[in-house]
Amino acid sequence: MTSLSLFDPSNDLRHDASDVRTVLVFDGSFEGWLSAVFYAYEHKLVRTPLLIKAAHDHVDSFLDEVVMVANDADKATRVLTRLQEMLSVRDVIWAFLSEDPMVYTHLFRVVVYQLDNPHRRVMANFAHPDVQAVQARIKKVGRERHRMQAFVRFEDTVQGVYFAKVNPDFNVLPLIGDFFAKRFADQSWLIFDVVRGYGIFYDHHDPKAGVQDIVDIDETMLTDHHAFHSDKEPIYQRLWQAYFRHVTIKERINPKHHIAQMPRRYWRYLVEKKGR
Amino acid sequence: MNHERIEQKLSILADAAKYDVSCSSSGGSRKNTGGLGNSSKSGICHSYTEDGRCVSLLKILFTNHCIYDCAYCTSRRSNDTPRAAFTVEEVVDLTMQFYRRNYIEGLFLSSGIFKNPDYTMERLVRVAKTLRTEHRFHGYIHLKTIPGASDELMKEAGLYADRLSVNMEIPTKSGLALLAPEKNHDDMKAPMQTVQEQIVQFKDSRKVHKHAPKYTPAGQSTQFIIGATGETDHQIMRLSSHFYEKYDLKRVYYSGYVPMLSDKRLPDISTPVPLVRENRLYQADWLMRFYGFGAEEIVDAQNPFLDLQFDPKMAWAMRHREHFPVNIQTAPYEMVVRVPGIGVRTAKKIVSARRFTTLTLDHLKQMGAAVNRAKYFVALHVPNPHLNELMKDNFRDVLLSRTQSKFKDDRTGQLVLF
């Protein structure tokens, strides 16, 4: 409770020029962020107005004292171990994957808040500004994850791999691999994130290998995937499009609701919305 | 397979199935034990039609040939419409291929009744059985139970399906007698009874044998058509509540009647679909299932219709102002969740957060409450000026003048009818 006012975000927005703010910059990886948390405690910066930023978001400002924090696997592990005792690591990782420029600082403040109140589950305090910010991002990431489970459209290829391209708002591939591996255990599949330039791959001949990250794929798979379609693929796409047309009740058309549920940015890779 | 012919069949039989509004694939928890697919508790909507309904399952009729002549149904015998029938293999192939591409959560198979109930039901069961045993498919399967089919078939169906349902369609006996003289309510309830008994029996045997098979793990559901006969909301809610209690139904669906056939017994073909009423019924249904309301609290003999201007919780709160204001800091969860504008999730957050902090209206807003409604009904640690309105005689008018609604045009359109 004592930390509540101290970590009101408005405090560090209103700080005057004499009050130099420290910005810890990490490389953008989860390990990097954990290293930055360690650094803050190690250098007794916890009670100062402090920001933690990913290198790709960081813009220099002459008012700030900037520290580049190096990754340190050992320190990161120590922080993670401590976090696991007090917070849900799932929560932390989901919020982290939102890639929101402010989330690293909010998460850090939640960690501080939790360590200050070791006997309470602080994530249940929905009135706390940082908890709220972190919960909101968990919700966003969760929703995007769910949408990817829904909107991935596999296309059967001549290589015998079911292939899908996606463009999620957040980096959710690490959160869906397990779901697809369990559900589509008897087929090989590849889901490629065209925004972030990597994919996840599952080989049903070698289930022990699990879900693997994949960076190198044939360029033409991305530019002209039709060339790789199996014979049957166009047929089932047509059938699905026909089905989609005929389940609509014309007397009840409601475009606003339709778009709210299935935002336009996903249409590009949805078979049933192709060419619309 | 001739894919052009299949496309024709799919078009006809998806068209005929679309008035069945049930779409959910939730409540199941089937694991993938070697093979394809599983079903998750929350269900997944893979697409949305242009009328905004979710597409979760491949929802088709096995055939739209039917021996019955129910006035409200497009597949009725006397309707001049193209007819088609799938083969078992065709339905199985479509399900597997759509599932592999992540288009669907599974299959929703209903059917017109051809030859006789057993002949029809036998085919539906064969589809489910082929999927489960030959193709090791563990996705979601929802089968229609055909009234009049034998108990044996019904029992077998539940071993392969995640959910079974029989649509009551017409909520009143008199309405059914008028529109579907060949059917009666008791015959339609019989399969529900059988399924319910089986569920209980299998649950018991699972207590003893952990590996005893599951029987319709996602339970059963039904559907009412709204606005085809003169039924009241009071009658509908009482019936739903009866089904939830007596048959342990997982869902009751409400389908606003879409006039598509001209018949003296039915509303005129130009009648608008009662969308607002349908929406209010779903809200009322949610109040019964998740908010601890009883059917008689929502509508009663004096107020047999739901208020189209306000959501049912708001309407209840206006009739029962003696329960308010609710103190947000101290009231039990059961009362917090009854405040208009506060849903289940927000109520849980409130109860959780108030152990840390004294809550304000701002906090409620940040936690997701619709403060524009909730503010008239809550007591805070500081005086709440909005509470003055609550005691006024013209409270309803005050609210109405301050409410923006996307339904405003529809509402006035509807009200003229009464």
Boltz contact constraints between the chains, C-beta under 6 A:
constraints:
  - contact:
      token1: [A, 124]
      token2: [B, 352]
      max_distance: 6.0
  - contact:
      token1: [A, 125]
      token2: [B, 353]
      max_distance: 6.0
  - contact:
      token1: [A, 125]
      token2: [B, 356]
      max_distance: 6.0
  - contact:
      token1: [A, 126]
      token2: [B, 349]
      max_distance: 6.0
  - contact:
      token1: [A, 126]
      token2: [B, 353]
      max_distance: 6.0
  - contact:
      token1: [A, 126]
      token2: [B, 367]
      max_distance: 6.0
  - contact:
      token1: [A, 127]
      token2: [B, 353]
      max_distance: 6.0
  - contact:
      token1: [A, 127]
      token2: [B, 357]
      max_distance: 6.0
  - contact:
      token1: [A, 127]
      token2: [B, 363]
      max_distance: 6.0
  - contact:
      token1: [A, 132]
      token2: [B, 366]
      max_distance: 6.0
  - contact:
      token1: [A, 149]
      token2: [B, 44]
      max_distance: 6.0
  - contact:
      token1: [A, 150]
      token2: [B, 44]
      max_distance: 6.0
  - contact:
      token1: [A, 150]
      token2: [B, 45]
      max_distance: 6.0
  - contact:
      token1: [A, 150]
      token2: [B, 46]
      max_distance: 6.0
  - contact:
      token1: [A, 152]
      token2: [B, 102]
      max_distance: 6.0
  - contact:
      token1: [A, 154]
      token2: [B, 101]
      max_distance: 6.0
  - contact:
      token1: [A, 154]
      token2: [B, 102]
      max_distance: 6.0
  - contact:
      token1: [A, 182]
      token2: [B, 32]
      max_distance: 6.0
  - contact:
      token1: [A, 182]
      token2: [B, 38]
      max_distance: 6.0
  - contact:
      token1: [A, 183]
      token2: [B, 37]
      max_distance: 6.0
  - contact:
      token1: [A, 183]
      token2: [B, 38]
      max_distance: 6.0
  - contact:
      token1: [A, 185]
      token2: [B, 32]
      max_distance: 6.0
  - contact:
      token1: [A, 186]
      token2: [B, 35]
      max_distance: 6.0
  - contact:
      token1: [A, 186]
      token2: [B, 36]
      max_distance: 6.0
  - contact:
      token1: [A, 235]
      token2: [B, 3]
      max_distance: 6.0
  - contact:
      token1: [A, 236]
      token2: [B, 97]
      max_distance: 6.0
  - contact:
      token1: [A, 239]
      token2: [B, 7]
      max_distance: 6.0
  - contact:
      token1: [A, 239]
      token2: [B, 10]
      max_distance: 6.0
  - contact:
      token1: [A, 240]
      token2: [B, 103]
      max_distance: 6.0
  - contact:
      token1: [A, 242]
      token2: [B, 7]
      max_distance: 6.0
  - contact:
      token1: [A, 242]
      token2: [B, 10]
      max_distance: 6.0
  - contact:
      token1: [A, 242]
      token2: [B, 11]
      max_distance: 6.0
  - contact:
      token1: [A, 243]
      token2: [B, 10]
      max_distance: 6.0
  - contact:
      token1: [A, 243]
      token2: [B, 14]
      max_distance: 6.0
  - contact:
      token1: [A, 246]
      token2: [B, 11]
      max_distance: 6.0
  - contact:
      token1: [A, 246]
      token2: [B, 14]
      max_distance: 6.0
  - contact:
      token1: [A, 246]
      token2: [B, 15]
      max_distance: 6.0
  - contact:
      token1: [A, 247]
      token2: [B, 14]
      max_distance: 6.0
  - contact:
      token1: [A, 247]
      token2: [B, 18]
      max_distance: 6.0
  - contact:
      token1: [A, 247]
      token2: [B, 49]
      max_distance: 6.0
  - contact:
      token1: [A, 248]
      token2: [B, 49]
      max_distance: 6.0
  - contact:
      token1: [A, 248]
      token2: [B, 50]
      max_distance: 6.0
  - contact:
      token1: [A, 248]
      token2: [B, 51]
      max_distance: 6.0
  - contact:
      token1: [A, 249]
      token2: [B, 18]
      max_distance: 6.0
  - contact:
      token1: [A, 249]
      token2: [B, 51]
      max_distance: 6.0
  - contact:
      token1: [A, 251]
      token2: [B, 258]
      max_distance: 6.0
  - contact:
      token1: [A, 251]
      token2: [B, 273]
      max_distance: 6.0
  - contact:
      token1: [A, 252]
      token2: [B, 51]
      max_distance: 6.0
  - contact:
      token1: [A, 252]
      token2: [B, 273]
      max_distance: 6.0
  - contact:
      token1: [A, 253]
      token2: [B, 50]
      max_distance: 6.0
  - contact:
      token1: [A, 253]
      token2: [B, 51]
      max_distance: 6.0
  - contact:
      token1: [A, 254]
      token2: [B, 51]
      max_distance: 6.0
  - contact:
      token1: [A, 254]
      token2: [B, 52]
      max_distance: 6.0
  - contact:
      token1: [A, 257]
      token2: [B, 52]
      max_distance: 6.0
  - contact:
      token1: [A, 258]
      token2: [B, 48]
      max_distance: 6.0
  - contact:
      token1: [A, 258]
      token2: [B, 50]
      max_distance: 6.0
  - contact:
      token1: [A, 258]
      token2: [B, 52]
      max_distance: 6.0
  - contact:
      token1: [A, 261]
      token2: [B, 48]
      max_distance: 6.0
  - contact:
      token1: [A, 262]
      token2: [B, 48]
      max_distance: 6.0
  - contact:
      token1: [A, 272]
      token2: [B, 47]
      max_distance: 6.0
